Amino acid sequence: MVISLVKATKVAVISLVSFSLFACNGENEATSSELTLSQATTLLSVYKSEQCGCCKDWISHVKEHGFKTTVDHPSDLYALKERLGIGRNYQSCHTAVTQDGLVFEGHVPAKYIKQFMANAPQGALGLSVPGMVVGSPGMEVDDKFRAYKIIQLNRDGSTSLYASIDSYQQQF
């Protein structure tokens, strides 16, 4: 009971700090009538290894597409992923979490994050691009591209296909 209360308090503090950072950032001074869903919910808390370069590239990708980010380097990244409900078969090098608790695992294109956030299916946890797919955002290598799937993760542990990415251009 005490551990649950401590965890809940930590989540509440992190959420409050994340919201405060977003709300106090003078770079995004839009009036309430100008705010859209994507502008109002764009803070992503990214959890990654400190050494990972492709994660930094993915963070640049989402920032270029309108997201704000905070970055944390947890001592046990994979334990965090398990706590968030991301099964081992769906894990990648980094995890992004919205203020609303949606998770985006791995190199999910910003286009699909926005699409998902605009109409998240009931019971959905988030999206995953498992592994390190060459040609996905942050994993660009020359002009190489490998087709991949974006998987929808559900809170009950089930998964389903969210999108098939068959070309580099389809990601944008």
HUGI-V197269 format. One record per residue. N is the residue number from 1. RES is the residue in one small letter. D_LAST is the distance of its C-alpha to the last C-alpha in Angstrom with 1 decimal. Layout:
# HUGI-V197269
n: (N/N)
res: (RES/RES)
d_last: (D_LAST/D_LAST)
This chain:
# HUGI-V197269
n: (1/2/3/4/5/6/7/8/9/10/11/12/13/14/15/16/17/18/19/20/21/22/23/24/25/26/27/28/29/30/31/32/33/34/35/36/37/38/39/40/41/42/43/44/45/46/47/48/49/50/51/52/53/54/55/56/57/58/59/60/61/62/63/64/65/66/67/68/69/70/71/72/73/74/75/76/77/78/79/80/81/82/83/84/85/86/87/88/89/90/91/92/93/94/95/96/97/98/99/100/101/102/103/104/105/106/107/108/109/110/111/112/113/114/115/116/117/118/119/120/121/122/123/124/125/126/127/128/129/130/131/132/133/134/135/136/137/138/139/140/141/142/143/144/145/146/147/148/149/150/151/152/153/154/155/156/157/158/159/160/161/162/163/164/165/166/167/168/169/170/171/172)
res: (m/v/i/s/l/v/k/a/t/k/v/a/v/i/s/l/v/s/f/s/l/f/a/c/n/g/e/n/e/a/t/s/s/e/l/t/l/s/q/a/t/t/l/l/s/v/y/k/s/e/q/c/g/c/c/k/d/w/i/s/h/v/k/e/h/g/f/k/t/t/v/d/h/p/s/d/l/y/a/l/k/e/r/l/g/i/g/r/n/y/q/s/c/h/t/a/v/t/q/d/g/l/v/f/e/g/h/v/p/a/k/y/i/k/q/f/m/a/n/a/p/q/g/a/l/g/l/s/v/p/g/m/v/v/g/s/p/g/m/e/v/d/d/k/f/r/a/y/k/i/i/q/l/n/r/d/g/s/t/s/l/y/a/s/i/d/s/y/q/q/q/f)
d_last: (45.3/45.4/42.5/40.4/41.4/40.5/37.0/36.5/37.7/35.4/32.4/33.7/34.2/30.7/29.2/31.5/30.8/27.0/27.5/29.9/27.7/24.9/27.5/29.3/26.5/27.4/24.0/22.7/25.7/24.7/27.4/27.4/26.8/23.6/22.1/19.4/18.7/15.6/17.9/20.9/19.5/17.2/19.6/18.8/21.8/20.7/23.4/23.5/26.0/27.1/26.8/23.3/21.2/18.0/18.1/18.4/15.4/13.3/15.1/14.2/10.4/11.1/13.6/11.4/9.5/13.0/14.5/18.1/19.3/22.7/23.5/26.4/27.9/30.0/33.0/32.1/28.4/28.9/31.5/29.1/26.6/29.5/30.6/27.2/27.5/25.0/26.9/27.3/25.5/22.3/22.6/20.7/21.3/20.2/20.2/18.8/20.9/20.6/23.8/24.1/24.2/20.9/19.9/16.7/17.9/16.4/12.9/11.1/7.4/7.8/6.0/8.7/11.2/11.2/11.6/14.3/16.0/16.4/18.3/19.3/21.8/25.3/26.3/22.8/22.7/19.0/16.4/16.8/15.4/18.9/20.0/18.3/15.9/15.6/12.2/10.5/9.5/13.0/14.4/13.6/16.9/17.3/15.5/16.1/13.9/15.3/14.2/14.4/14.9/14.0/17.5/18.7/21.7/24.5/27.3/29.9/28.6/27.2/23.7/21.7/18.7/15.8/13.1/13.3/10.5/12.2/10.1/8.0/5.8/5.6/3.8/0.0)
